[in-house]
Amino acid sequence: MSTLEQVCRKLATRLPANHVATQAPSLATLWPADFFRLPATAFWQQATAAQHDQLLHHCAGALLREALGIERTAMDYCARRVLATEDALEKQVYSLTGADEARHYHWLCSIADPASIAAEPDSFTRFLQRLVAEGSPQVQSYLLQIILEGWGIHHYQRLARHANDAAVSAVMNGIAQDEALHYAAGVAHFDAARLDEAERGFIRAALAELCAMLACGPLSVLGVVETVAGGFDEATRLRTLVALADPAQTEEKLQQLARYIRHNGMEAEADWLAAEGLLSPMPAEMGLCYYG
């Protein structure tokens, strides 16, 4: 039995969990302020209780908007892969994976507020949409499944670990468990030897963009703080980003990403990113170039 057949059997025979929240919790209570490093900012320290709630509400909403965008794009991706192949096994794998992504979206909708569900795609979702629209199947298996599904396991586990609400934690853990099988499907399908020069160029450009998104720091949280504060001048914006950023945590995330990038046959891509300085946190001044 091939590796892809083994993944297909696991996808088809496991019992799907149901992590729908019976009552949508308040977004302001989902993750603690320390999770976003809000107490380190000067604005939080002098803000009112109502402003604290606003900050937490909007930070949680931004996380959920991103997660909803990821799952919507994943449904599109699976549908494209089903239509693009004549192989019955691949059709099964991507149909079953698409069902997982639809279930994840449903779980997230039970937590998110209407504004988060209806929001326009954020920059990360737009990045994913380009990969789905422009990448070849081999490129997509590497970037979307090995890199992003693999890294997503840790991302969702972290959201689960720090969540205040049991229903939110169950949703994030459930997604992380499914991501592990989706990652395994990408590993089973991908063959670095089949990439041509153009595909490798596409991969390098996408990885550089992805690393910059991580290395520049928590710009979405900065945006929330500045919005609730009513606007910042340039110096205050920089001080706030410095306070919000945790270079050690960013470094850990980038090295975690690098381990997935350094997949069998793709070691040169990780070496290139390191040589270009793309696997290290950006100074706050440089990170602000990506803001707005």
Disulfide bonds with the S-S distance in Angstrom:
none
